[in-house]
């Protein structure tokens, strides 16, 4: 789906997404080891003996058991997604209510940052310096931060759609380096919805580990996001400066009118 969104503006997007997916695996392992270093002897070091108890008496029993487990898993995932989406919507409603009342007391020059206050916008502002550290040019840091914050709250699907809209907009001039780094940084499943899927999906198979999954959910999301950002750093380091966008998209800031950045 992401290829369909961006191929008209970024012809080689498919190859970059595959590269990002491959790079994300070792990056995720690195971040997992950084956040949870092994301080003792790993239980899986050397030979691991698995004792698997087969409870099904025949193939029919196995099919029925698998169907029942699959349905339970699907229901758990759906319920978690609905619950987490509702929580985010409720949180955003409260932020929007607070922002509208706060804007009354702010100067008009910065009032736009308080209106339409949402969790994704807040995370977007927090990601602006992080986007710059990733190697994104300063003039594009706001746009990149907005996309990275949106990805954490609304999933990467919406972030890639907005990236395509930015590339389509003649008033927004994104540097090709920005597009490459953001493409890699967005290619991941680290978002609040993934926490719901993780808890609902894995706990359906291992109910006794639900508390562990809930306790580690936010850390896992943070590690996954940082792993994706690492792949963006690597992509930016290897970017040679060549134009990877279509000619009508790879515009420069010199031949475009200035864009006024507001909090909306």
Backbone as CSV, one residue per row, in Angstrom:
resi,resn,N_x,N_y,N_z,CA_x,CA_y,CA_z,C_x,C_y,C_z
1,UNK,0.822,-1.199,0.000,0.000,0.000,0.000,0.862,1.257,0.000
2,UNK,1.972,1.229,0.767,2.836,2.403,0.842,3.495,2.686,-0.504
3,UNK,3.796,1.628,-1.247,4.378,1.804,-2.580,3.385,2.516,-3.489
4,UNK,2.121,2.139,-3.406,1.097,2.782,-4.236,0.959,4.262,-3.895
5,UNK,1.107,4.605,-2.613,0.985,6.000,-2.210,2.121,6.857,-2.767
6,UNK,3.337,6.302,-2.790,4.525,7.126,-3.018,5.223,6.899,-4.347
7,UNK,4.853,5.871,-5.095,5.613,5.542,-6.299,5.562,6.648,-7.348
8,UNK,4.495,7.441,-7.368,4.396,8.519,-8.350,5.382,9.648,-8.065
9,UNK,5.839,9.748,-6.814,6.761,10.818,-6.440,8.146,10.274,-6.086
10,UNK,8.196,9.022,-5.638,9.437,8.366,-5.218,9.485,7.025,-5.945
11,UNK,9.961,6.993,-7.199,9.843,5.783,-8.033,10.482,4.539,-7.430
12,UNK,11.579,4.691,-6.681,12.287,3.534,-6.127,11.882,3.232,-4.690
13,UNK,10.702,3.640,-4.301,10.270,3.478,-2.920,10.221,2.011,-2.496
14,UNK,9.867,1.104,-3.398,9.737,-0.315,-3.033,11.065,-0.874,-2.546
15,UNK,12.146,-0.589,-3.262,13.456,-1.078,-2.853,13.885,-0.512,-1.514
16,UNK,13.578,0.746,-1.266,13.949,1.357,0.013,13.143,0.767,1.166
17,UNK,11.878,0.459,0.936,11.077,-0.146,1.998,11.566,-1.550,2.329
18,UNK,11.986,-2.298,1.305,12.549,-3.629,1.557,13.840,-3.506,2.353
19,UNK,14.690,-2.558,1.962,15.941,-2.339,2.697,15.662,-1.943,4.143
20,UNK,14.672,-1.080,4.344,14.325,-0.659,5.700,13.844,-1.836,6.539
21,UNK,13.074,-2.727,5.939,12.577,-3.898,6.665,13.718,-4.826,7.059
22,UNK,14.681,-5.001,6.157,15.829,-5.865,6.456,16.694,-5.248,7.549
23,UNK,16.937,-3.947,7.467,17.767,-3.275,8.462,17.099,-3.229,9.831
24,UNK,15.782,-3.243,9.857,15.071,-3.117,11.130,15.286,-4.318,12.039
25,UNK,15.532,-5.497,11.470,15.704,-6.699,12.299,16.933,-6.589,13.201
26,UNK,18.137,-6.368,12.659,19.291,-6.206,13.563,19.189,-4.956,14.428
27,UNK,18.582,-3.891,13.903,18.428,-2.676,14.710,17.542,-2.937,15.921
28,UNK,16.485,-3.719,15.744,15.599,-4.049,16.864,16.326,-4.885,17.910
29,UNK,17.171,-5.817,17.465,17.949,-6.624,18.411,18.916,-5.753,19.204
30,UNK,19.546,-4.799,18.524,20.472,-3.896,19.205,19.743,-3.091,20.275
31,UNK,18.593,-2.513,19.921,17.857,-1.703,20.882,17.314,-2.550,22.028
32,UNK,16.922,-3.788,21.729,16.444,-4.675,22.794,17.561,-4.974,23.791
33,UNK,18.772,-5.202,23.278,19.908,-5.475,24.159,20.310,-4.233,24.946
34,UNK,20.159,-3.053,24.333,20.495,-1.814,25.033,19.508,-1.554,26.170
35,UNK,18.221,-1.755,25.908,17.201,-1.469,26.914,17.093,-2.573,27.961
36,UNK,17.409,-3.808,27.562,17.352,-4.945,28.487,18.632,-5.763,28.351
37,UNK,19.739,-5.259,28.869,21.008,-6.001,28.739,20.977,-7.295,29.539
38,UNK,21.616,-8.315,29.008,21.708,-9.600,29.705,22.838,-9.520,30.716
39,UNK,22.501,-9.613,31.980,23.482,-9.483,33.049,23.967,-10.830,33.561
40,UNK,23.289,-11.892,33.196,23.680,-13.213,33.651,23.832,-14.174,32.491
41,UNK,23.848,-15.447,32.792,23.956,-16.468,31.757,22.604,-16.627,31.059
42,UNK,22.554,-16.428,29.735,21.277,-16.570,29.020,20.727,-17.987,29.131
43,UNK,19.430,-18.084,29.353,18.797,-19.397,29.473,18.815,-20.153,28.158
44,UNK,18.936,-19.436,27.048,18.909,-20.071,25.726,20.304,-20.331,25.167
45,UNK,21.342,-20.099,25.967,22.697,-20.334,25.476,22.985,-21.830,25.453
46,UNK,23.520,-22.295,24.341,23.836,-23.708,24.213,22.636,-24.516,23.766
47,UNK,22.484,-25.696,24.306,21.412,-26.594,23.912,20.142,-26.288,24.689
48,UNK,19.046,-26.172,23.974,17.754,-25.900,24.594,16.839,-27.090,24.335
49,UNK,16.333,-27.673,25.392,15.446,-28.819,25.276,14.005,-28.362,25.443
50,UNK,13.189,-28.667,24.463,11.787,-28.283,24.485,10.917,-29.504,24.761
51,UNK,10.057,-29.360,25.736,9.086,-30.407,26.040,7.709,-29.920,25.597
52,UNK,7.275,-30.397,24.443,5.996,-29.984,23.882,4.971,-31.084,24.124
53,UNK,3.942,-30.739,24.853,2.886,-31.707,25.152,1.809,-31.627,24.074
54,UNK,1.565,-32.724,23.400,0.541,-32.793,22.360,-0.775,-33.221,23.005
55,UNK,-1.721,-32.290,23.041,-3.001,-32.559,23.691,-4.073,-33.034,22.720
56,UNK,-3.865,-32.816,21.426,-4.875,-33.195,20.442,-4.790,-34.689,20.158
57,UNK,-5.949,-35.332,20.090,-5.967,-36.780,19.899,-5.859,-37.166,18.429
58,UNK,-6.321,-36.302,17.516,-6.228,-36.593,16.090,-6.292,-35.280,15.310
59,UNK,-6.309,-35.391,13.983,-6.275,-34.205,13.134,-7.545,-33.369,13.267
60,UNK,-8.684,-34.031,13.495,-9.929,-33.288,13.671,-9.902,-32.467,14.958
61,UNK,-9.381,-33.071,16.011,-9.266,-32.357,17.281,-8.295,-31.188,17.148
62,UNK,-7.211,-31.397,16.405,-6.233,-30.324,16.193,-6.837,-29.167,15.394
63,UNK,-7.628,-29.510,14.361,-8.262,-28.464,13.553,-9.258,-27.661,14.379
64,UNK,-10.055,-28.361,15.192,-11.036,-27.667,16.030,-10.348,-26.791,17.067
65,UNK,-9.283,-27.315,17.667,-8.544,-26.538,18.662,-7.889,-25.314,18.035
66,UNK,-7.325,-25.492,16.830,-6.691,-24.363,16.143,-7.686,-23.287,15.767
67,UNK,-8.868,-23.707,15.303,-9.900,-22.732,14.949,-10.367,-21.955,16.175
68,UNK,-10.529,-22.655,17.287,-10.961,-21.991,18.516,-9.904,-21.011,19.014
69,UNK,-8.638,-21.437,18.976,-7.557,-20.548,19.416,-7.434,-19.340,18.498
70,UNK,-7.599,-19.569,17.192,-7.516,-18.464,16.243,-8.617,-17.441,16.447
71,UNK,-9.833,-17.933,16.710,-10.936,-17.018,16.956,-10.698,-16.221,18.232
72,UNK,-10.209,-16.885,19.276,-9.907,-16.185,20.525,-8.852,-15.113,20.307
73,UNK,-7.832,-15.462,19.517,-6.766,-14.513,19.218,-7.304,-13.296,18.467
74,UNK,-8.134,-13.541,17.454,-8.687,-12.441,16.657,-9.581,-11.538,17.501
75,UNK,-10.390,-12.144,18.361,-11.276,-11.348,19.218,-10.465,-10.505,20.193
76,UNK,-9.414,-11.098,20.764,-8.562,-10.353,21.694,-7.915,-9.154,21.012
77,UNK,-7.369,-9.367,19.813,-6.711,-8.284,19.080,-7.710,-7.183,18.745
78,UNK,-8.895,-7.570,18.256,-9.913,-6.575,17.906,-10.351,-5.777,19.128
79,UNK,-10.554,-6.471,20.247,-10.981,-5.784,21.468,-9.914,-4.806,21.953
80,UNK,-8.650,-5.225,21.901,-7.565,-4.346,22.333,-7.445,-3.125,21.425
81,UNK,-7.579,-3.321,20.122,-7.491,-2.197,19.185,-8.607,-1.185,19.434
82,UNK,-9.824,-1.694,19.650,-10.954,-0.798,19.920,-10.720,-0.022,21.214
83,UNK,-10.247,-0.727,22.249,-10.028,-0.078,23.541,-8.934,0.980,23.453
84,UNK,-7.805,0.655,22.818,-6.698,1.606,22.729,-7.065,2.789,21.841
85,UNK,-7.772,2.538,20.750,-8.199,3.636,19.883,-9.142,4.574,20.623
86,UNK,-10.039,4.005,21.414,-10.959,4.830,22.197,-10.210,5.652,23.243
87,UNK,-9.200,5.059,23.877,-8.413,5.792,24.869,-7.682,6.970,24.237
88,UNK,-7.086,6.742,23.064,-6.375,7.826,22.376,-7.349,8.927,21.971
89,UNK,-8.528,8.536,21.459,-9.533,9.530,21.076,-9.995,10.338,22.286
90,UNK,-10.195,9.667,23.417,-10.606,10.366,24.632,-9.513,11.324,25.104
91,UNK,-8.269,10.875,25.038,-7.146,11.710,25.448,-7.020,12.928,24.538
92,UNK,-7.176,12.715,23.232,-7.100,13.829,22.283,-8.245,14.820,22.487
93,UNK,-9.419,14.307,22.838,-10.555,15.201,23.106,-10.251,16.118,24.284
94,UNK,-9.670,15.546,25.341,-9.298,16.361,26.495,-8.222,17.381,26.161
95,UNK,-7.231,16.972,25.368,-6.176,17.903,24.971,-6.725,19.030,24.110
96,UNK,-7.632,18.697,23.199,-8.223,19.714,22.331,-9.038,20.717,23.151
97,UNK,-9.792,20.220,24.119,-10.567,21.099,25.003,-9.647,22.022,25.786
98,UNK,-8.574,21.468,26.327,-7.621,22.279,27.093,-6.909,23.285,26.197
99,UNK,-6.517,22.859,24.980,-5.806,23.746,24.070,-6.642,24.933,23.631
100,UNK,-7.930,24.708,23.376,-8.805,25.806,22.969,-8.908,26.870,24.058
101,UNK,-8.928,26.455,25.301,-9.025,27.416,26.396,-7.678,28.056,26.705
102,UNK,-6.606,27.317,26.490,-5.279,27.894,26.693,-4.958,28.936,25.629
103,UNK,-5.443,28.722,24.406,-5.136,29.636,23.300,-5.649,31.043,23.558
104,UNK,-6.690,31.180,24.371,-7.254,32.503,24.655,-6.232,33.390,25.360
105,UNK,-5.345,32.781,26.156,-4.389,33.552,26.954,-3.022,33.677,26.280
106,UNK,-2.856,33.098,25.101,-1.563,33.126,24.422,-1.515,34.237,23.389
107,UNK,-0.310,34.746,23.098,-0.178,35.725,22.009,-0.616,35.117,20.684
108,UNK,-1.089,35.954,19.807,-1.624,35.460,18.537,-0.563,34.747,17.713
109,UNK,0.713,35.138,17.890,1.788,34.545,17.093,2.003,33.072,17.394
110,UNK,1.689,32.628,18.621,1.885,31.222,18.985,0.571,30.537,19.335
111,UNK,-0.535,31.212,19.073,-1.835,30.639,19.423,-2.131,29.380,18.616
112,UNK,-1.594,29.301,17.410,-1.867,28.149,16.559,-1.350,26.844,17.118
113,UNK,-0.302,26.901,17.971,0.233,25.676,18.544,-0.683,25.083,19.610
114,UNK,-1.548,25.905,20.194,-2.458,25.415,21.234,-3.770,24.918,20.655
115,UNK,-4.204,25.505,19.546,-5.442,25.032,18.925,-5.192,23.695,18.241
116,UNK,-6.211,22.887,18.186,-6.101,21.537,17.620,-4.977,20.752,18.286
117,UNK,-4.915,20.842,19.611,-3.874,20.157,20.372,-4.228,18.680,20.497
118,UNK,-3.370,17.824,19.984,-3.582,16.378,20.038,-2.282,15.700,20.440
119,UNK,-2.401,14.432,20.792,-1.220,13.681,21.195,-0.219,13.583,20.055
120,UNK,-0.705,13.367,18.824,0.219,13.260,17.700,0.917,14.578,17.401
121,UNK,0.230,15.699,17.619,0.874,16.992,17.420,1.948,17.250,18.472
122,UNK,1.659,16.879,19.725,2.651,17.052,20.788,3.890,16.215,20.499
123,UNK,3.682,14.944,20.146,4.820,14.091,19.810,5.542,14.603,18.571
124,UNK,4.792,15.211,17.649,5.424,15.787,16.467,6.377,16.907,16.830
125,UNK,5.952,17.802,17.737,6.832,18.882,18.180,8.066,18.321,18.888
126,UNK,7.876,17.280,19.700,9.010,16.683,20.409,9.977,15.990,19.461
127,UNK,9.491,15.562,18.312,10.342,14.864,17.353,11.119,15.818,16.443
128,UNK,10.837,17.102,16.502,11.548,18.040,15.618,13.054,18.018,15.866
129,UNK,13.537,18.180,17.118,14.996,18.084,17.311,15.543,16.699,17.002
130,UNK,14.746,15.659,17.269,15.200,14.310,16.956,15.345,14.121,15.449
131,UNK,14.426,14.698,14.684,14.523,14.624,13.225,15.793,15.305,12.737
132,UNK,16.139,16.428,13.340,17.366,17.138,12.956,18.598,16.309,13.291
133,UNK,18.580,15.651,14.456,19.698,14.792,14.850,19.836,13.612,13.890
134,UNK,18.731,13.131,13.346,18.773,12.011,12.400,19.433,12.390,11.080
135,UNK,19.667,13.682,10.860,20.310,14.116,9.629,19.391,14.835,8.669
136,UNK,18.169,15.110,9.101,17.216,15.819,8.249,17.548,17.305,8.265
137,UNK,17.586,17.961,7.109,17.874,19.402,7.075,16.937,20.189,7.978
138,UNK,17.459,21.269,8.549,16.694,22.048,9.524,15.385,22.571,8.947
139,UNK,15.381,22.920,7.659,14.167,23.485,7.066,13.045,22.457,6.964
140,UNK,13.389,21.169,7.014,12.384,20.108,6.906,12.103,19.429,8.239
141,UNK,12.784,19.858,9.307,12.676,19.151,10.587,11.253,19.175,11.131
142,UNK,10.543,20.283,10.944,9.170,20.364,11.454,8.269,19.358,10.752
143,UNK,8.359,19.299,9.428,7.521,18.373,8.664,7.856,16.923,9.027
144,UNK,9.162,16.620,9.134,9.571,15.256,9.475,9.127,14.885,10.883
145,UNK,9.278,15.808,11.831,8.839,15.541,13.195,7.350,15.275,13.273
146,UNK,6.576,16.021,12.500,5.125,15.806,12.465,4.803,14.394,11.992
147,UNK,5.500,13.926,10.961,5.244,12.584,10.436,5.651,11.515,11.440
148,UNK,6.797,11.691,12.099,7.259,10.700,13.070,6.320,10.632,14.272
149,UNK,5.840,11.779,14.729,4.889,11.778,15.835,3.554,11.173,15.452
150,UNK,3.122,11.461,14.242,1.859,10.904,13.757,1.940,9.391,13.644
151,UNK,3.095,8.895,13.260,3.267,7.448,13.112,3.120,6.729,14.454
152,UNK,3.606,7.327,15.532,3.512,6.687,16.840,2.072,6.592,17.327
153,UNK,1.259,7.576,16.977,-0.117,7.613,17.479,-1.096,6.973,16.507
154,UNK,-0.996,7.325,15.230,-1.992,6.900,14.244,-1.503,5.795,13.314
155,UNK,-0.369,5.201,13.550,0.285,4.163,12.753,0.961,4.761,11.522
156,UNK,1.883,3.995,10.965,2.667,4.462,9.816,1.815,4.641,8.566
157,UNK,0.655,3.996,8.499,-0.213,4.124,7.328,-0.575,5.590,7.086
158,UNK,-1.047,6.254,8.127,-1.445,7.655,7.991,-0.235,8.550,7.742
159,UNK,0.912,8.198,8.341,2.110,9.008,8.140,2.585,8.947,6.691
160,UNK,2.534,7.763,6.080,2.937,7.650,4.675,1.949,8.380,3.759
161,UNK,0.678,8.354,4.107,-0.307,9.104,3.320,0.005,10.595,3.376
162,UNK,0.335,11.098,4.565,0.670,12.515,4.696,1.974,12.851,3.989
163,UNK,2.932,11.915,3.994,4.178,12.139,3.253,3.891,12.278,1.765
164,UNK,3.022,11.425,1.241,2.646,11.528,-0.174,1.957,12.858,-0.461
165,UNK,1.110,13.313,0.463,0.440,14.601,0.273,1.433,15.758,0.297
166,UNK,2.462,15.651,1.141,3.494,16.690,1.169,4.269,16.732,-0.144
167,UNK,4.588,15.556,-0.683,5.316,15.512,-1.948,4.454,16.025,-3.094
168,UNK,3.156,15.871,-2.964,2.241,16.330,-4.007,1.994,17.833,-3.922
169,UNK,2.156,18.392,-2.734,1.864,19.808,-2.512,2.983,20.683,-3.090
170,UNK,2.701,21.545,-4.063,3.751,22.383,-4.659,4.292,23.437,-3.706
171,UNK,3.602,23.692,-2.600,4.063,24.689,-1.640,5.029,24.122,-0.612
172,UNK,5.166,22.799,-0.571,6.065,22.149,0.377,7.257,21.593,-0.383
173,UNK,8.434,22.065,-0.055,9.653,21.624,-0.728,10.463,20.760,0.226
174,UNK,10.413,19.452,0.051,11.168,18.529,0.888,12.458,18.139,0.191
175,UNK,13.550,18.214,0.924,14.839,17.791,0.397,14.810,16.282,0.150
176,UNK,15.431,15.790,-0.929,15.463,14.335,-1.164,16.046,13.555,0.009
177,UNK,17.038,14.122,0.694,17.588,13.453,1.875,16.512,13.280,2.944
178,UNK,15.672,14.282,3.110,14.581,14.192,4.077,13.640,13.048,3.733
179,UNK,13.289,12.934,2.466,12.356,11.890,2.037,12.942,10.509,2.299
180,UNK,14.236,10.341,2.018,14.880,9.043,2.239,14.882,8.693,3.726
181,UNK,15.331,9.616,4.567,15.433,9.339,5.998,14.056,9.089,6.604
182,UNK,13.076,9.899,6.235,11.727,9.728,6.776,11.120,8.409,6.312
183,UNK,11.378,8.030,5.062,10.852,6.756,4.555,11.336,5.592,5.406
184,UNK,12.614,5.613,5.771,13.157,4.553,6.623,12.651,4.691,8.058
185,UNK,12.589,5.920,8.561,12.160,6.127,9.938,10.710,5.755,10.195
186,UNK,9.883,5.841,9.162,8.468,5.483,9.314,8.209,4.000,9.123
187,UNK,9.175,3.280,8.560,8.969,1.872,8.224,9.133,1.012,9.474
188,UNK,8.087,0.911,10.236,8.115,0.116,11.455,6.717,-0.015,12.030
189,UNK,6.584,-0.891,13.007,5.275,-1.174,13.586,5.200,-0.678,15.020
190,UNK,6.051,0.307,15.354,6.077,0.835,16.716,5.053,1.953,16.847
191,UNK,3.930,1.643,17.426,2.884,2.631,17.678,1.983,2.107,18.793
192,UNK,1.069,2.942,19.243,0.202,2.540,20.346,-0.708,1.378,19.960
193,UNK,-1.116,1.329,18.705,-1.960,0.218,18.271,-1.211,-1.106,18.341
194,UNK,0.098,-1.071,18.087,0.871,-2.312,18.133,0.961,-2.856,19.552
195,UNK,0.926,-1.964,20.548,0.898,-2.437,21.937,-0.377,-3.230,22.182
196,UNK,-1.487,-2.718,21.660,-2.756,-3.430,21.806,-2.705,-4.779,21.116
197,UNK,-2.141,-4.816,19.916,-2.047,-6.077,19.179,-1.136,-7.049,19.911
198,UNK,-0.047,-6.528,20.462,0.890,-7.384,21.192,0.234,-7.999,22.421
199,UNK,-0.436,-7.166,23.210,-1.078,-7.680,24.421,-2.219,-8.626,24.067
200,UNK,-3.071,-8.212,23.136,-4.213,-9.048,22.775,-3.818,-10.312,22.059
201,UNK,-2.802,-10.230,21.192,-2.413,-11.397,20.411,-1.638,-12.426,21.210
202,UNK,-0.571,-11.981,21.862,0.288,-12.937,22.569,-0.386,-13.458,23.829
203,UNK,-1.141,-12.593,24.518,-1.798,-13.066,25.736,-2.877,-14.093,25.436
204,UNK,-3.398,-14.089,24.204,-4.346,-15.132,23.832,-3.692,-16.494,23.755
205,UNK,-2.394,-16.507,23.448,-1.647,-17.763,23.383,-1.042,-18.107,24.737
206,UNK,-0.552,-17.076,25.446,0.074,-17.279,26.757,-0.588,-16.346,27.768
207,UNK,-1.756,-16.701,28.290,-2.486,-15.809,29.207,-1.698,-15.446,30.461
208,UNK,-0.811,-16.321,30.905,-0.062,-16.053,32.131,0.951,-14.927,31.968
209,UNK,1.268,-14.546,30.727,2.263,-13.494,30.491,1.626,-12.140,30.173
210,UNK,0.331,-12.014,30.366,-0.336,-10.746,30.044,0.270,-9.585,30.833
211,UNK,0.532,-9.791,32.122,1.087,-8.706,32.935,2.461,-8.287,32.436
212,UNK,3.276,-9.252,32.005,4.597,-8.918,31.462,4.468,-8.131,30.163
213,UNK,3.531,-8.531,29.318,3.321,-7.830,28.054,2.869,-6.393,28.294
214,UNK,1.970,-6.200,29.250,1.503,-4.849,29.555,2.617,-4.001,30.154
215,UNK,3.451,-4.619,30.983,4.543,-3.882,31.629,5.612,-3.456,30.631
216,UNK,5.851,-4.282,29.615,6.912,-4.006,28.650,6.409,-3.339,27.376
217,UNK,5.099,-3.108,27.272,4.540,-2.589,26.024,5.127,-1.257,25.602
218,UNK,5.172,-0.273,26.508,5.692,1.048,26.166,7.181,0.987,25.842
219,UNK,7.922,0.179,26.586,9.356,0.051,26.301,9.584,-0.591,24.942
220,UNK,8.774,-1.594,24.632,8.908,-2.243,23.327,8.602,-1.264,22.200
221,UNK,7.589,-0.412,22.396,7.271,0.585,21.379,8.419,1.575,21.216
222,UNK,8.991,2.021,22.328,10.114,2.959,22.261,11.314,2.329,21.569
223,UNK,11.606,1.063,21.900,12.732,0.381,21.261,12.496,0.213,19.771
224,UNK,11.273,-0.140,19.387,10.963,-0.288,17.969,11.074,1.023,17.214
225,UNK,10.609,2.122,17.835,10.712,3.433,17.188,12.166,3.838,17.019
226,UNK,12.977,3.643,18.057,14.395,3.995,17.966,15.119,3.133,16.942
227,UNK,14.718,1.869,16.834,15.322,0.997,15.820,15.032,1.520,14.416
228,UNK,13.796,1.965,14.186,13.457,2.532,12.875,14.233,3.816,12.618
229,UNK,14.414,4.630,13.666,15.179,5.862,13.495,16.648,5.553,13.184
230,UNK,17.164,4.472,13.753,18.535,4.067,13.439,18.683,3.718,11.964
231,UNK,17.704,3.034,11.414,17.770,2.716,9.981,17.719,3.991,9.149
232,UNK,16.970,4.998,9.620,16.955,6.282,8.931,18.309,6.957,8.970
233,UNK,18.994,6.866,10.119,20.344,7.419,10.221,21.289,6.758,9.236
234,UNK,21.199,5.433,9.144,22.073,4.693,8.232,21.775,5.075,6.788
235,UNK,20.496,5.179,6.452,20.126,5.571,5.089,20.640,6.967,4.766
236,UNK,20.543,7.882,5.732,21.048,9.227,5.509,22.554,9.264,5.345
237,UNK,23.260,8.381,6.079,24.718,8.345,5.966,25.166,7.850,4.598
238,UNK,24.401,6.935,4.009,24.771,6.383,2.704,24.156,7.158,1.537
239,UNK,23.314,8.126,1.840,22.710,8.911,0.758,23.782,9.771,0.101
240,UNK,23.888,9.701,-1.204,24.977,10.360,-1.937,24.605,11.728,-2.478
241,UNK,23.383,12.163,-2.279,22.976,13.467,-2.770,22.311,13.438,-4.126
242,UNK,22.160,12.255,-4.709,21.515,12.169,-6.014,20.012,12.395,-5.877
243,UNK,19.402,12.855,-6.947,17.967,13.113,-6.940,17.212,11.803,-7.103
244,UNK,16.480,11.410,-6.078,15.739,10.149,-6.127,14.251,10.378,-6.353
245,UNK,13.837,11.652,-6.367,12.441,11.976,-6.606,12.235,12.311,-8.069
246,UNK,10.985,12.286,-8.496,10.673,12.682,-9.863,10.974,14.162,-10.052
247,UNK,11.245,14.539,-11.291,11.707,15.891,-11.577,10.739,16.955,-11.099
248,UNK,9.431,16.691,-11.235,8.462,17.708,-10.844,8.235,17.741,-9.342
249,UNK,8.812,16.744,-8.620,8.657,16.703,-7.172,9.895,17.226,-6.466
250,UNK,11.075,16.930,-7.026,12.331,17.338,-6.400,12.574,18.815,-6.659
251,UNK,11.811,19.652,-5.963,11.923,21.083,-6.119,12.811,21.639,-5.020
252,UNK,13.350,22.780,-5.267,14.204,23.410,-4.281,13.489,24.592,-3.663
253,UNK,13.974,24.994,-2.504,13.312,26.083,-1.799,13.494,27.413,-2.507
254,UNK,14.486,27.496,-3.420,14.720,28.761,-4.101,13.613,29.105,-5.085
255,UNK,13.005,28.095,-5.723,12.006,28.393,-6.744,10.582,28.169,-6.259
256,UNK,10.409,28.128,-4.938,9.071,27.957,-4.385,8.772,29.079,-3.406
257,UNK,7.518,29.462,-3.279,7.174,30.472,-2.280,7.362,29.933,-0.881
258,UNK,7.576,30.815,0.053,7.788,30.401,1.437,6.508,29.822,2.003
259,UNK,6.666,28.845,2.894,5.518,28.204,3.531,5.472,28.645,4.973
260,UNK,4.358,29.181,5.389,4.201,29.602,6.775,3.810,28.399,7.612
261,UNK,4.624,28.085,8.611,4.409,26.917,9.456,3.604,27.342,10.669
262,UNK,2.477,26.687,10.842,1.634,26.979,11.997,1.472,25.729,12.820
263,UNK,0.825,25.872,13.936,0.631,24.727,14.823,-0.427,23.782,14.348
264,UNK,-1.170,24.135,13.322,-2.225,23.259,12.833,-1.645,22.215,11.929
